[in-house]
Amino acid sequence: MQSSTPPPRTGRPRSAEADAAILAATRTALVELGWSKLTLGDVAMRAGVAKTTLYRRWAGKNELVVDAVAELFDELELPDRGSLTADIEGVVLQFAAILAMPEARNGLMAVVAESTRDDALRERIRTSIVDRQKRLVVEGRSRAQARGELPREPDPSAAARTADLVFDMVAGAVVHRTLVSAEPVDPAWVHDFTRVLLLGLAGAAAGP
């Protein structure tokens, strides 16, 4: 008769506490050292874990930095501010504030540059940061539809393409403004950007 007892698990279980300490230590190192001088050994010392603990979880420095930065973007929220315009303005200001943080700025610029020659790293950025934040577009659109500000889209594939496009427009504009142009993302810029996003060039030019 075959035993119903499941076979023992091999390997040590991951510790959420250790993961949190490692990612926090990575962000601190990004601020104090920058990406180029950050090492897994330094992160392990700061987090109070063995270096082997990091290698069991991350293939290398780039993957670790992606996950550390992704946690920052996971803090983005879309509180109901009463209108689609106000909701967009609020989340854009939050996004810009995160990009202005040295740990986000240093880490994101570095791993994006590295990903130009590393397909696996580019995929990790997409799944860990980009895809996870598309939830904000879906949430904002659903809320605007419930208010009657936007029509409902009966075709799910078309709705998904629209969500992707809106995310690309918002993220691309804010990343370029913050990290490339090094210009402020202040309320005046956010207001103008949101008008163009919602009304298009012709509508924004005709409005007040």
Secondary structure, DSSP 8 states (H G I E B T S, - for coil): ----S-----S----HHHHHHHHHHHHHHHHHT-TTT--HHHHHHHHTS-HHHHHHH-SSHHHHHHHHHHHHHTT------SSHHHHHHHHHHHHHHHHTSHHHHHHHHHHHHHHTT-HHHHHHHIIIIIHHHTHHHHHHHHHHHHHTSS---S-HHHHHHHHHHHHHHHHHHHHIIIIIS-----HHHHHHHHHHHHHHHHHHHH--
